[in-house]
């Protein structure tokens, strides 16, 4: 006797019930874990970790890392720099397009750039309105001072946006990794004769020793769209735009001007854009291109430049993706 067909409605209901059962099991496991932690207290004489072999730890790390390298070798969007601008862009992209593979390349061991503290190593972070809308989006409390708001510690902003970004299943952060070069393709049309098609990467500790060691070749990640937020000029700063100058895609950099909070932040947000096909530049790196002023210890432009960079990336993504297949 042939098995009876299951109606789509029944199948859907069973799937929903199965999903609810799994959610219930996860919730029960979380509750059990909480109870277990409480049960440990006062019982330290009998406490012991579960058994493990060193090779298990090694395989747990290496298998996942190399799987990530394989998965993100072809990415949809690569973000260079995990400071306040890059992380803000990553958050908006992860939220808007969970279908895209997004890789973040950060040269430092600790992501966050200069956003762990306010100015002169002070704790509080100042953002001019309307950047408070992004804090509200993230659920970060702040003090309203009229035209600006204050987060009690810059680390609260950075740790919150970082934790939210890392929870997106389609985003991978490769920290302690440096972008050493850009992948390019010839394009006969438009103002530029090149488009950007990915990044050339290496571990930062390797990059720092090219001058005193023998040749250590890099790795690559292909992507039709890059967002570069590497900050103003410095050891790793303004990397992408400096490389564009050396590749004759920009005549010269405008050079960041002196501090003027009143004009600087508007200029950075409004100027965030695709500089050449496939490369969007935001944050303080943009000031080196346009000759914009620096804004000093106020962070609203960094967050909203990241928001705009994400918008720009999604605006050009389908076109750049199609070009990347040629």
Secondary structure as a PSIPRED ss2 file (coil, helix, strand):
# PSIPRED VFORMAT (PSIPRED V4.0)

   1 X C   1.000  0.000  0.000
   2 X C   1.000  0.000  0.000
   3 X C   1.000  0.000  0.000
   4 X C   1.000  0.000  0.000
   5 X C   1.000  0.000  0.000
   6 X C   1.000  0.000  0.000
   7 X C   1.000  0.000  0.000
   8 X H   0.000  1.000  0.000
   9 X H   0.000  1.000  0.000
  10 X H   0.000  1.000  0.000
  11 X H   0.000  1.000  0.000
  12 X H   0.000  1.000  0.000
  13 X H   0.000  1.000  0.000
  14 X H   0.000  1.000  0.000
  15 X H   0.000  1.000  0.000
  16 X H   0.000  1.000  0.000
  17 X H   0.000  1.000  0.000
  18 X H   0.000  1.000  0.000
  19 X H   0.000  1.000  0.000
  20 X H   0.000  1.000  0.000
  21 X H   0.000  1.000  0.000
  22 X H   0.000  1.000  0.000
  23 X H   0.000  1.000  0.000
  24 X H   0.000  1.000  0.000
  25 X H   0.000  1.000  0.000
  26 X H   0.000  1.000  0.000
  27 X H   0.000  1.000  0.000
  28 X H   0.000  1.000  0.000
  29 X H   0.000  1.000  0.000
  30 X H   0.000  1.000  0.000
  31 X H   0.000  1.000  0.000
  32 X H   0.000  1.000  0.000
  33 X H   0.000  1.000  0.000
  34 X H   0.000  1.000  0.000
  35 X H   0.000  1.000  0.000
  36 X H   0.000  1.000  0.000
  37 X H   0.000  1.000  0.000
  38 X H   0.000  1.000  0.000
  39 X H   0.000  1.000  0.000
  40 X H   0.000  1.000  0.000
  41 X C   1.000  0.000  0.000
  42 X C   1.000  0.000  0.000
  43 X C   1.000  0.000  0.000
  44 X H   0.000  1.000  0.000
  45 X H   0.000  1.000  0.000
  46 X H   0.000  1.000  0.000
  47 X C   1.000  0.000  0.000
  48 X C   1.000  0.000  0.000
  49 X C   1.000  0.000  0.000
  50 X C   1.000  0.000  0.000
  51 X C   1.000  0.000  0.000
  52 X C   1.000  0.000  0.000
  53 X C   1.000  0.000  0.000
  54 X H   0.000  1.000  0.000
  55 X H   0.000  1.000  0.000
  56 X H   0.000  1.000  0.000
  57 X H   0.000  1.000  0.000
  58 X H   0.000  1.000  0.000
  59 X H   0.000  1.000  0.000
  60 X H   0.000  1.000  0.000
  61 X H   0.000  1.000  0.000
  62 X H   0.000  1.000  0.000
  63 X H   0.000  1.000  0.000
  64 X H   0.000  1.000  0.000
  65 X H   0.000  1.000  0.000
  66 X H   0.000  1.000  0.000
  67 X H   0.000  1.000  0.000
  68 X H   0.000  1.000  0.000
  69 X H   0.000  1.000  0.000
  70 X H   0.000  1.000  0.000
  71 X H   0.000  1.000  0.000
  72 X C   1.000  0.000  0.000
  73 X C   1.000  0.000  0.000
  74 X E   0.000  0.000  1.000
  75 X C   1.000  0.000  0.000
  76 X C   1.000  0.000  0.000
  77 X E   0.000  0.000  1.000
  78 X E   0.000  0.000  1.000
  79 X E   0.000  0.000  1.000
  80 X E   0.000  0.000  1.000
  81 X C   1.000  0.000  0.000
  82 X C   1.000  0.000  0.000
  83 X C   1.000  0.000  0.000
  84 X H   0.000  1.000  0.000
  85 X H   0.000  1.000  0.000
  86 X H   0.000  1.000  0.000
  87 X H   0.000  1.000  0.000
  88 X H   0.000  1.000  0.000
  89 X H   0.000  1.000  0.000
  90 X H   0.000  1.000  0.000
  91 X H   0.000  1.000  0.000
  92 X H   0.000  1.000  0.000
  93 X H   0.000  1.000  0.000
  94 X H   0.000  1.000  0.000
  95 X H   0.000  1.000  0.000
  96 X H   0.000  1.000  0.000
  97 X C   1.000  0.000  0.000
  98 X C   1.000  0.000  0.000
  99 X C   1.000  0.000  0.000
 100 X C   1.000  0.000  0.000
 101 X C   1.000  0.000  0.000
 102 X E   0.000  0.000  1.000
 103 X E   0.000  0.000  1.000
 104 X E   0.000  0.000  1.000
 105 X E   0.000  0.000  1.000
 106 X E   0.000  0.000  1.000
 107 X C   1.000  0.000  0.000
 108 X C   1.000  0.000  0.000
 109 X C   1.000  0.000  0.000
 110 X C   1.000  0.000  0.000
 111 X C   1.000  0.000  0.000
 112 X C   1.000  0.000  0.000
 113 X C   1.000  0.000  0.000
 114 X C   1.000  0.000  0.000
 115 X C   1.000  0.000  0.000
 116 X C   1.000  0.000  0.000
 117 X C   1.000  0.000  0.000
 118 X C   1.000  0.000  0.000
 119 X H   0.000  1.000  0.000
 120 X H   0.000  1.000  0.000
 121 X H   0.000  1.000  0.000
 122 X C   1.000  0.000  0.000
 123 X C   1.000  0.000  0.000
 124 X C   1.000  0.000  0.000
 125 X E   0.000  0.000  1.000
 126 X E   0.000  0.000  1.000
 127 X E   0.000  0.000  1.000
 128 X E   0.000  0.000  1.000
 129 X C   1.000  0.000  0.000
 130 X C   1.000  0.000  0.000
 131 X C   1.000  0.000  0.000
 132 X H   0.000  1.000  0.000
 133 X H   0.000  1.000  0.000
 134 X H   0.000  1.000  0.000
 135 X H   0.000  1.000  0.000
 136 X H   0.000  1.000  0.000
 137 X H   0.000  1.000  0.000
 138 X H   0.000  1.000  0.000
 139 X C   1.000  0.000  0.000
 140 X C   1.000  0.000  0.000
 141 X C   1.000  0.000  0.000
 142 X C   1.000  0.000  0.000
 143 X E   0.000  0.000  1.000
 144 X E   0.000  0.000  1.000
 145 X C   1.000  0.000  0.000
 146 X C   1.000  0.000  0.000
 147 X C   1.000  0.000  0.000
 148 X E   0.000  0.000  1.000
 149 X E   0.000  0.000  1.000
 150 X E   0.000  0.000  1.000
 151 X E   0.000  0.000  1.000
 152 X C   1.000  0.000  0.000
 153 X C   1.000  0.000  0.000
 154 X H   0.000  1.000  0.000
 155 X H   0.000  1.000  0.000
 156 X H   0.000  1.000  0.000
 157 X H   0.000  1.000  0.000
 158 X H   0.000  1.000  0.000
 159 X H   0.000  1.000  0.000
 160 X H   0.000  1.000  0.000
 161 X H   0.000  1.000  0.000
 162 X H   0.000  1.000  0.000
 163 X H   0.000  1.000  0.000
 164 X H   0.000  1.000  0.000
 165 X H   0.000  1.000  0.000
 166 X H   0.000  1.000  0.000
 167 X H   0.000  1.000  0.000
 168 X C   1.000  0.000  0.000
 169 X C   1.000  0.000  0.000
 170 X C   1.000  0.000  0.000
 171 X E   0.000  0.000  1.000
 172 X E   0.000  0.000  1.000
 173 X E   0.000  0.000  1.000
 174 X E   0.000  0.000  1.000
 175 X E   0.000  0.000  1.000
 176 X C   1.000  0.000  0.000
 177 X E   0.000  0.000  1.000
 178 X E   0.000  0.000  1.000
 179 X E   0.000  0.000  1.000
 180 X E   0.000  0.000  1.000
 181 X E   0.000  0.000  1.000
 182 X E   0.000  0.000  1.000
 183 X E   0.000  0.000  1.000
 184 X E   0.000  0.000  1.000
 185 X E   0.000  0.000  1.000
 186 X E   0.000  0.000  1.000
 187 X C   1.000  0.000  0.000
 188 X C   1.000  0.000  0.000
 189 X C   1.000  0.000  0.000
 190 X C   1.000  0.000  0.000
 191 X C   1.000  0.000  0.000
 192 X C   1.000  0.000  0.000
 193 X C   1.000  0.000  0.000
 194 X E   0.000  0.000  1.000
 195 X E   0.000  0.000  1.000
 196 X E   0.000  0.000  1.000
 197 X E   0.000  0.000  1.000
 198 X E   0.000  0.000  1.000
 199 X E   0.000  0.000  1.000
 200 X E   0.000  0.000  1.000
 201 X E   0.000  0.000  1.000
 202 X E   0.000  0.000  1.000
 203 X E   0.000  0.000  1.000
 204 X H   0.000  1.000  0.000
 205 X H   0.000  1.000  0.000
 206 X H   0.000  1.000  0.000
 207 X H   0.000  1.000  0.000
 208 X C   1.000  0.000  0.000
 209 X C   1.000  0.000  0.000
 210 X C   1.000  0.000  0.000
 211 X C   1.000  0.000  0.000
 212 X C   1.000  0.000  0.000
 213 X C   1.000  0.000  0.000
 214 X C   1.000  0.000  0.000
 215 X C   1.000  0.000  0.000
 216 X C   1.000  0.000  0.000
 217 X C   1.000  0.000  0.000
 218 X C   1.000  0.000  0.000
 219 X E   0.000  0.000  1.000
 220 X E   0.000  0.000  1.000
 221 X E   0.000  0.000  1.000
 222 X E   0.000  0.000  1.000
 223 X C   1.000  0.000  0.000
 224 X C   1.000  0.000  0.000
 225 X E   0.000  0.000  1.000
 226 X E   0.000  0.000  1.000
 227 X E   0.000  0.000  1.000
 228 X E   0.000  0.000  1.000
 229 X C   1.000  0.000  0.000
 230 X C   1.000  0.000  0.000
 231 X C   1.000  0.000  0.000
 232 X C   1.000  0.000  0.000
 233 X C   1.000  0.000  0.000
 234 X C   1.000  0.000  0.000
 235 X C   1.000  0.000  0.000
 236 X C   1.000  0.000  0.000
 237 X C   1.000  0.000  0.000
 238 X C   1.000  0.000  0.000
 239 X H   0.000  1.000  0.000
 240 X H   0.000  1.000  0.000
 241 X H   0.000  1.000  0.000
 242 X H   0.000  1.000  0.000
 243 X H   0.000  1.000  0.000
 244 X H   0.000  1.000  0.000
 245 X H   0.000  1.000  0.000
 246 X H   0.000  1.000  0.000
 247 X C   1.000  0.000  0.000
 248 X C   1.000  0.000  0.000
 249 X C   1.000  0.000  0.000
 250 X C   1.000  0.000  0.000
 251 X C   1.000  0.000  0.000
 252 X C   1.000  0.000  0.000
 253 X C   1.000  0.000  0.000
 254 X C   1.000  0.000  0.000
 255 X C   1.000  0.000  0.000
 256 X C   1.000  0.000  0.000
 257 X E   0.000  0.000  1.000
 258 X E   0.000  0.000  1.000
 259 X E   0.000  0.000  1.000
 260 X C   1.000  0.000  0.000
 261 X H   0.000  1.000  0.000
 262 X H   0.000  1.000  0.000
 263 X H   0.000  1.000  0.000
 264 X H   0.000  1.000  0.000
 265 X H   0.000  1.000  0.000
 266 X H   0.000  1.000  0.000
 267 X H   0.000  1.000  0.000
 268 X H   0.000  1.000  0.000
 269 X H   0.000  1.000  0.000
 270 X H   0.000  1.000  0.000
 271 X H   0.000  1.000  0.000
 272 X C   1.000  0.000  0.000
 273 X E   0.000  0.000  1.000
 274 X E   0.000  0.000  1.000
 275 X E   0.000  0.000  1.000
 276 X E   0.000  0.000  1.000
 277 X C   1.000  0.000  0.000
 278 X C   1.000  0.000  0.000
 279 X E   0.000  0.000  1.000
 280 X E   0.000  0.000  1.000
 281 X E   0.000  0.000  1.000
 282 X C   1.000  0.000  0.000
 283 X C   1.000  0.000  0.000
 284 X H   0.000  1.000  0.000
 285 X H   0.000  1.000  0.000
 286 X H   0.000  1.000  0.000
 287 X H   0.000  1.000  0.000
 288 X H   0.000  1.000  0.000
 289 X H   0.000  1.000  0.000
 290 X H   0.000  1.000  0.000
 291 X C   1.000  0.000  0.000
 292 X C   1.000  0.000  0.000
 293 X E   0.000  0.000  1.000
 294 X E   0.000  0.000  1.000
 295 X C   1.000  0.000  0.000
 296 X C   1.000  0.000  0.000
 297 X C   1.000  0.000  0.000
 298 X C   1.000  0.000  0.000
 299 X C   1.000  0.000  0.000
 300 X H   0.000  1.000  0.000
 301 X H   0.000  1.000  0.000
 302 X H   0.000  1.000  0.000
 303 X H   0.000  1.000  0.000
 304 X H   0.000  1.000  0.000
 305 X H   0.000  1.000  0.000
 306 X H   0.000  1.000  0.000
 307 X H   0.000  1.000  0.000
 308 X H   0.000  1.000  0.000
 309 X H   0.000  1.000  0.000
 310 X H   0.000  1.000  0.000
 311 X H   0.000  1.000  0.000
 312 X H   0.000  1.000  0.000
 313 X H   0.000  1.000  0.000
 314 X H   0.000  1.000  0.000
 315 X H   0.000  1.000  0.000
 316 X H   0.000  1.000  0.000
 317 X H   0.000  1.000  0.000
 318 X H   0.000  1.000  0.000
 319 X H   0.000  1.000  0.000
 320 X H   0.000  1.000  0.000
 321 X H   0.000  1.000  0.000
 322 X H   0.000  1.000  0.000
 323 X H   0.000  1.000  0.000
 324 X H   0.000  1.000  0.000
 325 X C   1.000  0.000  0.000
 326 X C   1.000  0.000  0.000
